[in-house]
Amino acid sequence: MASNASFDISTGADLQEVDNAVNQALKEIAQRYDFKGTHCTIEFDRAKTEIRLAADDEFRMDALVDVLQARMIKRGVPVKNLKVGDIVQGTGQSVRRTVSLTQGIPQDAAKKIVKAVKDGGFKKTQASIQGDEIRVTSPSKDELQSVMAMLRGGDYGIELKFGNYRG
């Protein structure tokens, strides 16, 4: 009897790399001329997986987000998983913003991915949602490779990681 091959689809960022990226962004802000004498801060809350930004005005807030995203890219953190919140007015001219990290595939994105696999025309391939991951199984390893290629070509609003491949 032939056994099924499978792989898991997940998403998420290495929280240590996020922490490193935040620290590098803070160092860059301390050194940059356009941030001298300003009160711009970046705080990473590991428990809530969110980053809180505070700046003197909207112009500096945009620059702060750019610096943070550049550091995330250099550290290999998927910026597709960052959800940048709206600007909230603070006291005076100061503004705040929260950036949340997506850890695990949200239900609506998981349903889109499962539907894409089912609609993809793969005969014996099955996809099932297991918590915040998706498991794809098939008797054919070639078909699993085709599913991976199809999913890499699609846009689901998050960075997809393929792992736990069992042949």
Beta strands, then each sheet from edge to edge (+ up, - down):
strand 1: 5-10
strand 2: 41-45
strand 3: 50-55
strand 4: 82-84
strand 5: 88-89
strand 6: 95-101
strand 7: 126-130
strand 8: 133-138
strand 9: 161-166
sheet 1: 7+ 8- 1+ 9-
sheet 2: 2+ 3- 6+ 4-
sheet 3: 2+ 3- 6+ 5-
end
